[in-house]
């Protein structure tokens, strides 16, 4: 099994958002848009496949709904 370091780094960027002060201080809408944009970028770069992209976008939707209460 080969490990794609670019994919690992990309997914680390996704989870690093949780600790990014600019991301944390953004509005729920801005955080949602940031998550979607990052997921789109990862897919366009070929670092994630369609299924992984769908999982990230579903996580973005769930996080947005949770943040709105």
C-alpha positions in Angstrom: 0.0 0.0 0.0 1.5 3.3 -1.1 0.9 6.4 1.0 0.3 9.6 -0.9 1.9 12.3 1.2 0.2 15.1 -0.8 -3.2 13.6 0.2 -2.1 13.2 3.8 -1.0 16.9 3.9 -4.2 18.0 2.2 -6.4 16.2 4.8 -4.3 17.6 7.6 -5.1 21.1 6.2 -8.8 20.2 6.5 -8.5 19.3 10.2 -6.1 22.1 10.9 -9.0 24.5 10.3 -10.2 23.7 13.8 -7.2 25.4 15.3 -6.9 28.4 12.9 -7.7 31.6 14.7 -9.0 33.3 11.5 -11.3 30.3 10.9 -12.5 30.1 14.4 -13.4 33.8 14.5 -15.3 33.7 11.2 -19.1 33.5 11.0 -20.7 30.1 10.6 -21.4 31.0 6.9 -17.8 31.9 6.3 -16.6 28.7 8.0 -19.1 26.7 5.8 -17.8 28.4 2.6 -14.2 27.8 3.7 -14.8 24.1 4.2 -16.6 23.8 0.9 -13.9 25.7 -1.0 -11.1 23.5 0.6 -13.0 20.3 -0.3 -13.4 21.6 -3.9 -9.7 22.5 -4.1 -8.7 19.1 -2.9 -10.9 17.4 -5.5 -9.7 19.6 -8.3 -6.1 18.9 -7.4 -6.9 15.2 -7.6 -6.0 14.7 -3.9 -9.4 13.2 -3.0 -11.9 11.3 -5.0 -15.6 11.9 -5.5 -16.5 9.8 -2.4 -14.0 11.6 -0.2 -15.2 15.0 -1.5 -18.8 14.0 -0.7 -17.8 13.0 2.9 -16.1 16.4 3.4 -19.0 18.4 2.0 -21.4 16.4 4.2 -19.2 17.2 7.2 -19.3 20.9 6.2 -23.1 20.8 6.1 -23.3 19.0 9.4 -20.8 21.4 11.1 -22.8 24.4 9.7 -26.1 23.1 11.0 -24.5 22.4 14.4 -23.0 25.9 14.6 -26.4 27.4 13.8 -28.0 25.4 16.6 
